Amino acid sequence: MSKTTCFAGVGKLRKVALSYCQDVIQNLYNVKIKMDSRMTKFKSEKELPAITALDIDGAKNQLCERLKNIFSDNVDSSYKKFEQICTGILEHKCVKDLIADIEAVSRNAVQTIKEWGIEKENYIGVVPTDDHKSLFELDVDPDLNRIYLHWDIQKLSENFLVAVSRLAQALRDENRQPTSIEYLAFQFAYYALSNGESLTHEHARCLGTPGFRPHTQTYMSLTDPGEGHVLGTTRFNDWMKGAIIHVEHLERPRNLPRENIESYRVPSIFDFAKVRLHVGPAAPTTYFVGRRIKDSGNFDEDFIKLVNITAAAATAAFFQGAAECKVSMEGMTTNQAVMYMQALRAQVQRKKKQFLSAAWNLNQTIIDDYDRIEPIELTQRMEIATRAIEITSIGGFNKVTWDGASDTYPSKCIMYQINFEEALTIVHEAHQRGLVTYFSAGFKFNEIKYAVYTGVDGIGIGGAQVLRFMDGETGMHGPYTEENISRILASRDEAAHSFRGRGVHLLARLDTMYFEGSISQKQNLLRHDLFSALLDTDEQRVERVIHELDDVTNLPDEGNEPLRGTATRFLSAEEPMLKKHCESESEWKSFTKMIKSLVISKDTASLYEEYDSDPWLSMRKKYRQKQMENNKIITRQISFDVNCRAFRV
C-alpha cells in the first residue's frame, strides 16, 4: 500500500478545527429546526449566513449564537460542552489538544443526535462518527507540534483534493457517514480551496445532449446556495441520479419586488468550489450568474464593465468544473442581448462542453429591436418564449431557460403560466435548433410531471417550494430539506416512464438528430408524426411511432462526451440528411472512416478539430442553409464564427 501525506501546524489546524466545529453545529441547527417544525412553524428574521472574515471573539460569538438556537438555554449541559470545545479551539496551543477538541465535537454531536432519537432518519445531514475504518489516518508529532494526514493513493489519489473528492464518492458508495478524521480531511480541503488550490476537473460531468444523456431525458436541477448540497444532496448516489446540482442563491428577503432584488442571485464562488469537491464527476454542477450589473443604468455606457465582470464570474465557475453558467437577459432589448451574448462567448474561458445559458423571464416586457426597422414590444409569454429561442440561437449560447418568476414569492409554477401545447412546442423548437432547454419557477411535486411531458432537459426546483424552510412573512429561508429529494426524483421517474414521457424522450432524440443531420428522411417524417401525436396526447399513435423507431430508441447514451455521441450516430445512420450536402460518395466514405477511427481511439480532441474543419464544416453550412430556406429555422451554429477585436456599432 502506497501512502502520501499532508501536514499542519497549530495555526492551520486551529482554523480548520474551527471550520469543523462550525459545520457540525450548523448541521445540528438544521436538524433541530426540522424536529421543531413538527410542532411549530419556522420563523426567521435573518438572511442565510454568509462567509466573512472575523476576529476570534467575533467567531466565538457567532458559534455561541447558533448554539443558543439549538439548545434550550446557555445552562443546558450540551450547550456548555460545545461552548467549552469552541473556547478550547480558540485558545489551545498544542495540536494534540486541538485534535482532542475535534474528537469531542464529533462525540457530542453523535450523542446529541442519539438523545433526540433520530439517528435513523435521512435528514440528519453529516454527523462524523467513528463506526467504520477510516480512509484517512492521522499522526500527531508532539515534538514538532504538527499533525500528519495519510491516505492510500491506490484507493484515492496522490493529489490531496482529488483524494478528498473521491472520499466523498466512497462514502456514497458505502452509504455511511465520514469518520472524524475523514471529516477533518474535508475541512483541510476547504482550507486548501480558500487558499488558492483547485481541484482538477478533467472528468467533470457536462449537461449532455437532449435525448442522449444517461438515465433519463429530464434532469431535476436541485437548487441551493451551497451548504444544502454539501450537507445533504451529495450524501447519497440515488439523490444525484438524473439530477443537476445547481448552485444559486434563492432567498428573497422581506419579499422585496424583483425590481429591488433578483428572484435568484449569484452564489458564493467558494461555496461552489466546495460543492464541486463533493460532487466530483457524479453529476453536472451548474452556477447562476444572474442579471446584468448597472453602473449608470445605460447599457452602452456600462457595456465593457458588464461584459468583463460577467465573463470573469463565469470563467471562475468554469475553472471549478461548472457544466453551465446561467446568465439572465432581463432588462435588455433583443439587440442588446445578442451583443451581450456574442461578447461573452468571446471573453469567457471554458471547454467546449461547458455551456452558457440565456435565462429569459416571461413576466416582463421586452423590446424586440434585433433586425427590425421599427422595434416592437413583446408582452405575451409565448411571443417572448419563441423569440428567446431565436435570439439565443443568434447570440450563440448553448441553452435557453424560460423562467416564470414574478413579484409574488413563492412563484406560481411556470406550467400554469403557459399550457402544455405551448410548452411542448417551444421545447421542440429549441431542440431542433441545437439548444438545451430549462423551465424554472414555482415547481412542487405535483407539477414535475407536466414539465417532463414536454421533454424539457432541466427543471429548476428548490427554495421555499420544496427544498428549503421559509418564513412566509419575512421571506427568510431556513434549513435545506434534502429528505424531499427522493420524492422529487420519483415524481420525475414516474412521468418519464409513461407513454408521454417515453414519447418526448424519443422526440428529443429525433430533434437532436435533425439538428446534427444524422437523421434520415424517413425518420424525419416520423418525427413530425410523433410531435403531432404528443400534442394530441394520442397514446396509440405515440406507441406506434415508438415501435417504428425502435432503432433510434435503442441508440446508446453518449456518456460524458457529446461530440463522440454525435459521431457515433453518423456511423450507425443509413442515409443521414447531412450526407446530401457532401461533395461525393467517396468524400462521405472518407469522412465516416476518419470519424470512426477517432471514435474507436476515443480521441475527442481530434474529433473537435474535425468538427470545425472541412468537410464536416462545409456540409453543416449547406445543411443549415437548406433548413433556413425550407423551414425558416434560425439555428445555433457557433463553429461558423471566429473571435475578433471589433468596434461596437
Secondary structure as UniProt FT lines:
FT   STRAND          3..8
FT   HELIX           10..36
FT   TURN            37..39
FT   HELIX           56..70
FT   TURN            74..75
FT   HELIX           77..91
FT   HELIX           95..116
FT   TURN            119..120
FT   TURN            122..123
FT   STRAND          136..141
FT   TURN            142..145
FT   STRAND          146..152
FT   TURN            153..155
FT   HELIX           160..174
FT   HELIX           180..194
FT   TURN            195..196
FT   TURN            202..203
FT   TURN            210..212
FT   STRAND          219..224
FT   HELIX           227..231
FT   HELIX           233..235
FT   HELIX           237..240
FT   TURN            241..242
FT   STRAND          243..247
FT   HELIX           253..255
FT   TURN            258..260
FT   HELIX           269..279
FT   TURN            280..281
FT   STRAND          285..290
FT   HELIX           299..319
FT   TURN            320..321
FT   STRAND          324..328
FT   TURN            330..331
FT   HELIX           334..347
FT   TURN            352..353
FT   STRAND          355..361
FT   STRAND          366..368
FT   TURN            370..371
FT   STRAND          376..378
FT   HELIX           381..395
FT   STRAND          399..403
FT   HELIX           414..416
FT   HELIX           420..431
FT   TURN            432..434
FT   STRAND          436..440
FT   HELIX           445..447
FT   HELIX           448..452
FT   TURN            453..455
FT   STRAND          458..462
FT   TURN            463..467
FT   STRAND          468..470
FT   TURN            472..474
FT   STRAND          477..480
FT   HELIX           482..484
FT   HELIX           485..496
FT   HELIX           499..516
FT   HELIX           521..535
FT   TURN            536..537
FT   HELIX           539..548
FT   HELIX           550..553
FT   TURN            559..560
FT   HELIX           562..572
FT   HELIX           577..581
FT   HELIX           585..600
FT   TURN            601..602
FT   HELIX           604..611
FT   TURN            614..615
FT   HELIX           616..631
FT   HELIX           638..640
//
